[in-house]
Amino acid sequence: MSARGSSPSSANSAWWSSEAMSSAYVDDKPPVLDRDGSAAVLRGDADVLDVARELADELRSSASERDRAGRYPAAALEQVASSGLLAAGIPVEWGGAGAGAGAVIEVIRLLATADASVAQTLQPHFQLVDAVLLDGGTELQSVLLPDVVAGGRVGNAIAERGAADGAQHSTLFRQTDEGTWELDGSKYYCTGAPGSSWLGVAVRGSDDTMSLGFTRTERDGITVTDDWAGMGQRSTGSGTVTFAAVRVPDTHVIRPWAGAESRRATHYVGRLLHAAIDIGTAEGALADGLRFLAERARPAPGRGFRHAGDDPLVQRSVGAATARVHAGRALLAHAASLLEYAVRTEKNVDMQAAVVAAEQVKGLAAELAVEISSEVFAWCGGSAADERLNLNRYWRDARTHTLHDPAQWAYATAGAEVVSAIGSGTLPDFVF
């Protein structure tokens, strides 16, 4: 499905509507791409998916090394930038590929099968570009979107430590006499901020209204520190960004910004991108686990099996795991198609169906990632726990990423929507 998003003549339409400490940098500074339009030009879903598959294959062989190093994956992200994938969801009129939601979400899943850290670094990029297409004015679109088409990436500066929601954010916007906004404060969990061209910043105004501002990363007053030290997703750069009297033009501010409190589709496409990371992580663990099972695993002693894979209990577990992964992929694709449809129809019942599917797959994907990345060790035995193999990176990535928000609330949200629909005296198709 091709995108029908924003263009130079048609603004305000979404693109899919058709980890170590800072000293880990090679040169102690996160490189910023200074691109000149050299990114590949892609067109349509097929182009985008072909390139994503090729890139995932290229990244797979070096993923374990990046995880061990735990530093900003400059070379891998340069490959992504040069590939043209960063502009996958930008409409053709702006020079992008014009791919639909399902294709962009599939890009993240494919990359996550190889390296969940790289996929996670791109998740806020796609969601923030979507926000610019959906709600950004023409002036913001005209400066940010061409940068992305040329290979620039958008990092996030949304969350704050100790702040459960926007009302508790300490980072503030103050309107100046010149009509610009002055930004002061500190953000954490800033995935993708190192090496980015732009930052999307969630900010509370003096009137407590939440805004989403966009600023170039390389500016006086902005300090990016890769002090993320998670056990998993180690090379996402999800550390600290501080702002000191940073001026942001009024045209680069989306105000008010509903964010996660809204049922707006830009929030739910973000949910699906997160689910795609988890499903891809589960697939990566499954593939490497099966490879180890076939090539190196020792059969359980005293059972009479020549190969570990001959054990019917192992076979049963493998069969269940592969079925669950396929179910997760199918539900992810289904949720993406429902979301695209809901945006086209603008009907509440269609958005309700999309919300149910998005939350269902978010909960399922989290379970798949954590459980399958752990189960593979039961099939493969003690030798699979050898630290030199680094098979545990999938579990560490899964366990870390699924802490992004409470997974059980995904099922609870889906259930609340279903109960609400039944309580209204209707029984819509999405209940089943």
N, C-alpha and C positions, 0 to 999 in steps of 0.2 A: 504494500500500500504506500503510495507516494505521499509526501508531506504536502500540506497546503498552508504552510506557516507564513510568517512575516516576510515581507519583501520590501525593497525600497519604496514601493508605491502602496503597500498594504501592511500596515503595522498592527501590532497587538494580536498576534495569532501564534499559538504554540507550535513547536516544530513537529509534533506528532499528530496534529489535527488534520490531515488528508483524508627500621624504626630504632635504632640506637641513638646515642646522644649526638649533639651537634658536632662534636669533634670527628665524627665518622665521615664527613665530606672529604673527598680527595684533596681539594685545595682549601678546605675550611670555609668554603662559601658555596651555597647552592647556586649552580649555574642558571642563568636566565637566558632563555632562547631569544636571540636577536635575529628573527627570521625575516626573509625578504620575499615571501610569497613562493617559496620552493616546495611547499607541501604538495603532494599528489592531488589531482583533481578526480574525485569519485562522483558517480552519478547513479542514484537509485539503490534499492535494497541489495540487489545481487552483487553489484560492485563492492558495496560496503562489507557484506558478509564474506565474500571471497578474500578480501584483503585481511579481514579479522582472523580468518582461519589460518592464513599464511603467517600472519604476525604471531599468533598464538604458538604455532609450531616453532617459530624462531626463538621466542622468549622462553619456551619450556626447558630447553637444555641448560639455561643459565639461571633459572629461578632459584634453585637451592643455594647457589653461590650468593645471589643477591640477599637471600634471607639470612645467611650466615654473616654477611658483611653488615647488614642492618643499616645501610646508608641510602641516601637519596639515589634512586636508580636512573641517573642522568642518561646513560646510553639507551636504556629501554624506553624512556619517555621521549627521547629524540627519535627513536624508531617510530613511536606512535605518532608524533607530530609530523614527521615526514610522510607517513602513510596516507594522510588525508582523513583519518578516522575522527579527528577532533571536530571536524565540520560535518560529521555524518548526518546530524539532525537539522542542519541549517538549510533553509529552502534554496533551491537552485538559483532563484533570482538574486540571492546574496552571494552566490558562488559556491554554496555547499552542495552536499550530495542529495539532499531532499529525501532522505530515508525516513521511513515511518517508525513509530514507537517500537513495534515488535523487533525491527531490525537493530535499532540502537540498543535495546535491552539485550538482544542476542549477542551483540558485540561484547558487552560486559561479561556475559556468561562464558563466551568462548575464551576471552582473555583470562578469566578467573580459573578456568581449567588448567591453565599454565602457571599463572602467578596472580594470586588473589590480591597482593599488595598493589601491583600495577592496576588491576581492575578497580580497586578501591580508590586509588588516586584519581581515577577518571570519573568516578560516580558523581562527586559534587560538580565537576566540570559540566557534565551533560545536564544536570538538574538546574544549575545556575544559568547556563545558556538558554534553557527552556524558559526560565523566569524572564530573561531579557526579551525573548521573542513574544512571550505572552503579555507582559505588563510594561516592558521598557518603552520609552519614547523613541521617536525616530532618531534623535541626536545620539542617544546612547547606543542604539542599534548600529548606527552608521560608523561608530568608531570601534566598538567592541567586536562586532561580527566579522568585519574584514580581517582583524587580527587573528581570530580563530581560524578563518579560512586559510590564512597564511601559516598556520601551525601553532598559534598561541594557545595557551591553556589557562582556564579559570580555576583558581583555587578558592577554598572556602575559609571564611572567618565568621562562623555562625555561633558556635557554642561557647559557653564560659564555664569554668570550673565553679561548682557550688551553686549554679543557677539552674533551677528546674524548668523555668520557662522565661519568656521574654520579659515579663514584668520584673524579674529579678536580675536582669542584665545590668552590669555596671558601665559597660561601654556606651557612651552618650554622643548624640548629635547636638550641636548648638548652632542655631542659625546666626550667621554674621550679618553685619550691616550691608555687606556687598551682595547679599542674597545667596551666598554659598553656605555650605554646611561644614562645620569644623568637628573633626572626629577625634575622640580621645578614649583610650581604654586598652584592655588586653583581652585576647581571645585564646582559647585552647582547643585541642582536637581539630586543628586547622589542616585537615587532610588536603594534600595537593598544593599547599601554599608555597613551599620551597620550589623555586624554579618556575613559578607561574608568571604569566604576563599580567593577569588581572586578579583581583580579589573581590568576592562578593561578601559584604559585611552586614550582618544583622545588628541593628542599632536601635536603642530606645531613645526617643526624643524627650525633651523636658516635659512634654505633656503626656508621657508614657505611651505614645503611639509608636509602634514598631515600624521600622523602615528597612529596606534592603538597598544599601549603597554599593556602588562599584567604583573601584579605584585601581589605577595601575600599581603593580606590586613594587616596582623600583622607583620609590619616591622618598624624598626627605621626610622623616617622621615615622616611617614604617620600618619595623625591625622584625624579621622572620628568624625564629630560632627553632632548629629541629631538636627539641628536647624530649621528643616522644621516645619512650623506653618500654613499649609494650612487649609482652612475651610473643605475640603474634603480630602479623601485618607490620613487620618491623621496618619496611622501607616505604611507608606511606607519607612520611614527613608530617605526621599529625600532631605537631607541637604547638608552639606559642607564636602569636603575632601581636605586637604592640603598636599602638597608634598614638602619636603625640602631635596634636594641633595639625592634623592632616585635613587640608581643604578639599572638599568634594563638591563639584558643581551640582546645582539643583537638578539639572537635566540627567544626572547620573544616579538619581535616587528614586526608587519606587516607594511611594508613600501614599497611604498606609500599605504595609505588606502583611497579608494574612498569615502566610507561613503555614506551619503544621496544624494550626487550629482550624484551618479551612478545609472544606471538602473539595477544594479546587484541584484540578487534575495535575498541576505541576507537583503537588505534594505526593500524589499517589504514583506518579511515574518514578519519583524518587524511591518510594517503597519497593517498586518492582525492580529498580536497579540494584537495590540492596539484596533483594531475593535472588537476583541473577548471580550475584557474587557468591552467595551461599550454595546455590545449586552447582555452580561451576567448581567451587572448592570441593564439594562432595564428589563430583565427577573426576576431578584430578586425583583425589585420594583413592577412589575406586580403581582408576586405570593403573596407577602405580602399585596399588595393593595386588591387583590381579596379575600384573607382570611379575612381581616378586613371588607370588604364589606359584606361578607356572615355572619360574626359572630357578628359584633358590630355596623356597620353603621346605622344611623337613617334615615328613609325616609324623603324626602323633605316635609315640612308641607303644608297642604292644597291641596295635590295632590291625596289623596285617596289610596296611595300605602301602603301595609302592611309592606313590606320590601324595603330597599333602592334599592336592585337589581331588583325589579319589575318595576322600572322606565324605559320606553323604551329608553329614552335619555341616561341613564347610560348604558343600554344594547348595544346601538349602539356604544358608545365610547369604551366599553370593546371589542366588536367585532372587531372594527378597530384596537385597540391596539394589540390584539392577532394576527391578520393577519399580521400586520407590523413586529412584532417580528419574526414570522415564516418566513416571506420574508427575513428578515435580516439574519437569520440563514442559509437559503438556499443559499443566495448570498455569505455568508462567506465560506461555504463549496465549492461552485462553484469556487470562486477565488483561494482557496487553491489547488484545483485539476488542474486549469489552470497553476498555478505557478510550480507545480511539473512537469507538461507536458512540459512547456517551458524550464525547466532546462535539461530535457532529450533530447529534440530535438535541443536545442541551436539555434533555428531559431528566427530571429527578430520579425516576424509576430506573433509567439506564445508568445513571451515575451510581445509584445504590447497588446495582448488580456489579458494577466495576469495583466498588469499594469492597464488597463481600469477597470477590475473587482475589483482589490484591492482598487483603488481610489474610485470607486463607493460605495463599502461597507464601506470604511472608512468614507465617508460623511454621508451615511445612518445611520450607527451605532451611530455616534455622535448625530444625530437628535433624534433617538429612545431613547437613554439614557436620554437626557435632557428632552424631551417632555413627555415620559411616566412616568418618576419619578416625574414629576409635575402633570400630569393628574390624577394620582390615588387620589390625595387630593380632586379633584372636584367630584369624584365618592363617596368618603367616608365622606365628610363633615367636619365640624369644629373639631369634636372630634379626627380626625386623626392627627390633628396638635399638639396634646398633646406632649410636649417635652419628657415625660417619655417613649413614644412609640419609639421614635427615627426613625420614618419612613422617616424623612428628610435626613437620611444619604445617601440614594440612590441618591437623587438629588444633595447633596453636593459632593458626589464622582463623579457623572456624570459631573457636571458643572466644577469641578476642572480638571478632566482628559481630557475633551474635549478641554481644553485650551492648551493642549500639542503642538498643531499647528493649524493654522486657518482652521476650518472645510470646509469652502467654497472653499478653494483651492483644496480640494480633488475632488470635482465635476468639478472644472475648469481644473484640470490636466486630468481627464478622458475625458472631452469634447475636450480638445486640441488634445489628441491622436486620437479620432474619427474623428475630422475635418481633421487632418493630413492624416489619412488613406484614407478618401474620396477624399481629394485633390490630392492624388497620382494616382487617376484614378482607384482605386480598391474599392470594397465594401465588406470588410471581414465580416465573420459571427459575430464577436464580436460587430459590430455596433448595432445589434439587440439582 
